[in-house]
Amino acid sequence: MPQYMALYRKWRPSVFADVIGQDHITKVLRSEIMQKSVSHAYLFCGSRGTGKTTCAKILAKAVSCENPVDGDPCGVCEKCKAFENSLDIVEMDAASNNSVNDIRELRDRISFMPIELSRKVYIIDEVHMLSVSAFNALLKTLEEPPAHVMFILATTELNKIPATILSRCKRFDFHRISPEDMMPRLRTISDSENIGIDDAALGLIARLATGAMRDALSMLELFVGQQNIDREKAASMLGVIGNATVLSLLQSIADKDAASALETVEQAYKTSKDMSVLCTELGGMFRNLLVMKYASSHVSSLIDEGADVIEALRNCEDKFSSERLLYCTEVVEDTQNKLSRNALSRRTLIELMIMRLCDSKLSVSPSALLERVSALESGAVRISGAAVSKPVLRQSSADAVSSKQQNTESAHGADAQPDAVFSDGSPIPEPPSQDFGEDPALYGAGNVTEKENVTNGEKNQSSVSSDAPGKPMTAYAEVLEDIKAKDMMLYSLISSGRAYIKDDTMTLNVSKIAKFMVNSDPKYKTLIEELSSAKLGYAVNLVLGELTKAEEQPADDLGGF
């Protein structure tokens, strides 16, 4: 009975024509073989499973082939037949043979002529694992090897290869194999191995392989001898969370229904689903939503999902603003990092992630604050009617009573405005009539820069600070309206700011978070300068500052969102 061979070994390409996804490399190598211009040293770099070792073996076989066909080994000549068991092909794993003594031993054997083939070929895999001394021992030999010797180095971490080695090799970069390129190959192999699997399941395998054909074949091997394999069955066997579970979780997060989301996580946990996989799948869905929002015309090429998944994503797309998607992506990434370090608390970490995704108030990150500002501006908190009056400094009981009577009389006049109400019709409560103490500015009592003096029921107006960065910019309100029409996010950040003008310098004091967000994107500062210059009639330079305690307003406190 013949011994079973793994699919990735059984279906390893024997000619360049069978190598998929690396046409930019195979065309060059075939051309060099046909023109007999093969180099003495090659460096193949790229992620795992992309065909580096495979191409190295095909190249080594082709350079000794007596009758190459379009740059491919013929497979029938004596040297092609002797290739598999030839002593002239030396494969070395640098991960376990990385000492200087190993390289010295290799160097001593180079002087011997090939026994069966035209050249002695040294294939050194994971070459980046060699020690510094080993690299130094290899340098001279690699630069000027004997005519009968060829080196092929392979690595997954190009950054660890010394520049002295790179300069002595002809380098080829292997790309990740796209799912589209994998699919025909997987279909051919599954049909030949009598595996009854549909295209949706093969598409899942191709996507999970992340560009590595070897990984795809290893996953396909799980289904050898089976029939009627659909996507859900494949997902279950591969330990992947099904689309139904992930989409249900995504919908609950979109609705900010933490209870429903936690119930979905509980069901996944009871069925022994890997919590890290659940996190990864959810992160992929948020990535897809970002693509749909910013590249809607390229959905088919950028999102590798079925029509049913894309339709489900479109149904909840409107419930996620750009700011919220940014926040959700950062939360998922943070959780993934924690999962890699805390294997014993995976379930708890996922549940905490769900709570943060459903309620941004649980986070104080810049993205969370930005999302809350966006929610406020988009109408998550709507107030109709007159604006809420800011609390004022209570002077005395008599003054308070007199002021209340005046307000009551005004409210009952012919031209009285309706009381301020929330959108549900409930009245906005009046500010508490309490004594704010010695520093009313701390309580938002107007733009107070000095302690107000109260004498015989009369109060002085707040004075403007003598060290103000210029005079107040009266046109700032008009500038804000122009900004609101062009960029609602920028408007939400600076609408509570205080603007001053002095000569051609415009000083804009905003909150600390707003200053950070504006500085993070140069277009914001440019837009403010352009619109302000247009209103003032001359060019101004913007300087961002932070609101003083006296300038801050209660409504600007993001903690109250």
KELO-372654 format. One record per residue (C-alpha): residue in three letters; x, y, z. Coordinates in steps of 0.25 Angstrom, whole numbers, plus 5000, padded with zeros to 4 digits. Layout:
BEGIN
ALAXYZ/...
This chain:
BEGIN
MET500050005000/PRO500650134996/GLN500950235007/TYR500050355008/MET500650485004/ALA500150625008/LEU499450704998/TYR500450814998/ARG501550714995/LYS500750634985/TRP500350754977/ARG501650834978/PRO501950894964/SER503050834956/VAL503150934945/PHE502951084946/ALA501651084938/ASP500951024950/VAL501451124959/ILE500251224962/GLY500251364966/GLN501751394963/ASP501751424948/HIS502751544950/ILE503751444955/THR503551314947/LYS503651394933/VAL504951454937/LEU505551314942/ARG505051244929/SER505651354921/GLU507051334928/ILE507051184926/MET506751194911/GLN507851304909/LYS508751224918/SER509051354927/VAL508751294940/SER509351364952/HIS510251304963/ALA509451344974/TYR507951374976/LEU507151434988/PHE505651394989/CYS504851474999/GLY503451475003/SER502351425012/ARG502251275015/GLY501551185006/THR501751274993/GLY502651174986/LYS504051214989/THR504651074992/THR503751024980/CYS504351124970/ALA505751094976/LYS505650944973/ILE505050964959/LEU506251064956/ALA507250964961/LYS506650854953/ALA506550944940/VAL508050984940/SER508450844939/CYS507350794930/GLU507950754916/ASN506650794908/PRO505950904915/VAL504550934909/ASP504251084909/GLY505151104922/ASP504450984929/PRO505150854932/CYS504750744922/GLY504650644933/VAL505050524924/CYS506550544922/GLU507550464931/LYS507850584939/CYS506450624942/LYS506150474947/ALA507450484956/PHE507050614962/GLU506150564973/ASN507250484980/SER508450554975/LEU509550584985/ASP509850714976/ILE508650784982/VAL508850824996/GLU507650875004/MET508050945017/ASP507150995028/ALA507851125034/ALA506851115046/SER507550995051/ASN508951005044/ASN509251155047/SER510651145053/VAL511951195047/ASN512451045047/ASP511251005038/ILE511651105028/ARG513051075029/GLU512750925026/LEU511850965014/ARG512951055009/ASP513950935010/ARG513050845001/ILE512850954990/SER514250914984/PHE513750774980/MET513150764966/PRO511750714964/ILE511550564962/GLU510250554954/LEU509750694950/SER510350804943/ARG510450894956/LYS510450884971/VAL509250964976/TYR509251004990/ILE507851044995/ILE507851115009/ASP506451135014/GLU506151235025/VAL507551295023/HIS507251415032/MET507451325044/LEU508951315041/SER509851375052/VAL510651495049/SER511951415048/ALA511251315039/PHE510851425029/ASN512251475030/ALA512851335026/LEU511851335015/LEU512251465008/LYS513451435000/THR512951304995/LEU511651364991/GLU512351474984/GLU513251384976/PRO512851244976/PRO513351134966/ALA512751124953/HIS512050994956/VAL511351054969/MET510051134970/PHE509451184983/ILE507951204985/LEU507551274998/ALA506151285003/THR505551375014/THR504351425020/GLU504951545027/LEU505751625017/ASN506051735028/LYS506951635035/ILE507951605023/PRO509251685024/ALA509451785012/THR510751725009/ILE509951595006/LEU508851664998/SER509851734989/ARG510351594985/CYS509051534981/LYS508051554970/ARG506751584978/PHE505351534975/ASP504151584983/PHE503051474984/HIS501551534986/ARG500451484994/ILE499551394985/SER498151454983/PRO496951374985/GLU496551394971/ASP497851324966/MET497651214977/MET496251174973/PRO496551104960/ARG497751024966/LEU496850984978/ARG495750944969/THR496650854960/ILE497250794973/SER495950764980/ASP495350704967/SER496550614965/GLU496550574980/ASN495050544979/ILE494650654989/GLY493250694988/ILE493350844992/ASP492650964987/ASP493251094982/ALA492751174994/ALA493551075003/LEU494751084994/GLY494651234995/LEU494751235010/ILE495951145009/ALA496651234999/ARG496351355008/LEU496751295021/ALA498051255015/THR498451405014/GLY499351385001/ALA500051255005/MET499651134995/ARG500351035005/ASP499351075016/ALA498151065006/LEU498550925003/SER498750885017/MET497350935020/LEU496750865008/GLU497350735013/LEU496350735024/PHE495250705014/VAL495950585007/GLY494950475004/GLN493750565008/GLN492550615000/ASN491550725000/ILE492450825007/ASP491850965008/ARG492351095014/GLU491651075028/LYS492250935029/ALA493550975024/ALA493551085034/SER493150995046/MET494350895042/LEU495351005041/GLY494951065054/VAL494451195047/ILE493251275052/GLY492151265042/ASN491651385035/ALA490251375042/THR490951385056/VAL491851505052/LEU490751575044/SER489751565056/LEU490851615065/LEU491151735056/GLN489651765055/SER489551775070/ILE490751865071/ALA490151955060/ASP488851965069/LYS489651985081/ASP488951865087/ALA490051815097/ALA489051705103/SER488851645089/ALA490251645086/LEU490751585099/GLU489651475096/THR490351445083/VAL491651435089/GLU491151345100/GLN490651245089/ALA491951255082/TYR492651215095/LYS491751105098/THR492051045084/SER493551055087/LYS493751155077/ASP495151225078/MET494951365083/SER496251415076/VAL495651365063/LEU494351435066/CYS495051565069/THR495851555056/GLU494551525048/LEU493851645054/GLY495051735051/GLY494951685036/MET493551725036/PHE493851865041/ARG494951875030/ASN493951835020/LEU492951945025/LEU494152055023/VAL494352005009/MET492852015006/LYS492852155011/TYR494152215005/ALA494252124992/SER492752084989/SER493152074974/HIS494151964977/VAL493351874986/SER493451754977/SER494951754976/LEU495351804990/ILE494351714998/ASP494451564997/GLU493051525002/GLY491851474996/ALA490651554991/ASP489851515004/VAL490951575013/ILE491151695005/GLU489651725005/ALA489651705020/LEU490751805022/ARG489951905013/ASN488751885023/CYS489551935035/GLU490552035028/ASP489752155030/LYS489752125045/PHE491252145046/SER491852285044/SER493352295039/GLU493752335053/ARG493052215059/LEU493652115050/LEU495052175053/TYR494752155068/CYS494252015066/THR495451975058/GLU496352025069/VAL495551955080/VAL495651825072/GLU497151835069/ASP497351865084/THR496651745088/GLN497351655078/ASN498751705085/LYS498151675099/LEU497651535094/SER499051495090/ARG499551525104/ASN498451475112/ALA498051335108/LEU497251315121/SER496251425120/ARG495851425106/ARG494351425108/THR494451535118/LEU495351625108/ILE494251595097/GLU493151635106/LEU493851765110/MET494151795095/ILE492651775092/MET492251875103/ARG493251975098/LEU492751965084/CYS491351985088/ASP491652105097/SER492752195093/LYS492652275107/LEU493352155113/SER494652205106/VAL495452335106/SER496252305094/PRO496352415083/SER495552335073/ALA494452305084/LEU494352455087/LEU494252485072/GLU493152385070/ARG492352445082/VAL492552585076/SER492052535062/ALA490852465069/LEU490452595076/GLU490552675063/SER489852575055/GLY488652585064/ALA488852475074/VAL488452585084/ARG487452685079/ILE486952805086/SER485852885080/GLY485353025084/ALA486153135091/ALA487553105095/VAL487853065109/SER488253185118/LYS489553185124/PRO489653185139/VAL489953325144/LEU490553365157/ARG489553375168/GLN489653515175/SER488653515186/SER487353455189/ALA486653585186/ASP487353595172/ALA486953455169/VAL485453475172/SER485453605164/SER486153535152/LYS485153425153/GLN483953515153/GLN484453595141/ASN484653465133/THR483253425137/GLU482653555132/SER483453545119/ALA482953405117/HIS481553445118/GLY481653555108/ALA481053565094/ASP482353535087/ALA482853425097/GLN483653305092/PRO483253165096/ASP483953105107/ALA485253025103/VAL484852875102/PHE485552745098/SER485152675085/ASP484152585093/GLY483452705098/SER483952705112/PRO484352845118/ILE485852875120/PRO486052895135/GLU486553025140/PRO487953035145/PRO488053025160/SER488053155167/GLN489253125176/ASP490453205180/PHE491553175172/GLY492653215182/GLU493753305180/ASP494153255166/PRO492853255157/ALA493753235144/LEU493853085149/TYR492353075148/GLY492253125134/ALA491753265139/GLY491953335126/ASN493353385121/VAL493853425134/THR495353465135/GLU495353535148/LYS494553515161/GLU493253585160/ASN492953685171/VAL491553695176/THR491153825183/ASN489753865187/GLY489053765177/GLU489853815165/LYS490953735158/ASN492053775149/GLN492253715135/SER493353625133/SER494553695128/VAL495353645116/SER496753595120/SER497853695118/ASP498753585112/ALA497753545102/PRO498453505088/GLY497753615081/LYS496353665080/PRO495153575078/MET494953535064/THR493453575061/ALA493453505048/TYR493753375054/ALA492253335055/GLU492153355040/VAL493453275038/LEU492753155046/GLU491553155037/ASP492453145025/ILE493253035031/LYS491952965035/ALA491552955021/LYS492852895016/ASP493352805028/MET492352765039/MET493452695047/LEU494352815047/TYR493152905051/SER492852815063/LEU494252825068/ILE494452975068/SER492953025069/SER493253055084/GLY494553125081/ARG494953265084/ALA495553345072/TYR496453465073/ILE497153555063/LYS498353635064/ASP499053685051/ASP499053565042/THR499053465053/MET497753395056/THR497853325070/LEU496753215072/ASN496653155086/VAL495953015086/SER495852895095/LYS497052815097/ILE496452695089/ALA496052795078/LYS497452845077/PHE497952705076/MET497052665065/VAL497252795056/ASN498752785057/SER498652635053/ASP498052675039/PRO498752795032/LYS497452815023/TYR496752865035/LYS497652975038/THR497753015023/LEU496253015022/ILE496153105035/GLU497153205029/GLU496553215015/LEU495153235020/SER495553335031/SER496453415021/ALA495253425011/LYS494353485022/LEU495453585027/GLY495853625013/TYR497353595016/ALA498253475018/VAL498353425033/ASN499253315039/LEU498553225049/VAL499153195063/LEU498353095071/GLY498353105086/GLU497553045097/LEU496353095104/THR496553165117/LYS495753125129/ALA494953255128/GLU494653235113/GLU494153095115/GLN492653065114/PRO491852955121/ALA491352895108/ASP492752875103/ASP493052765113/LEU493052645105/GLY492852555118/GLY491452595117/PHE491152535104/
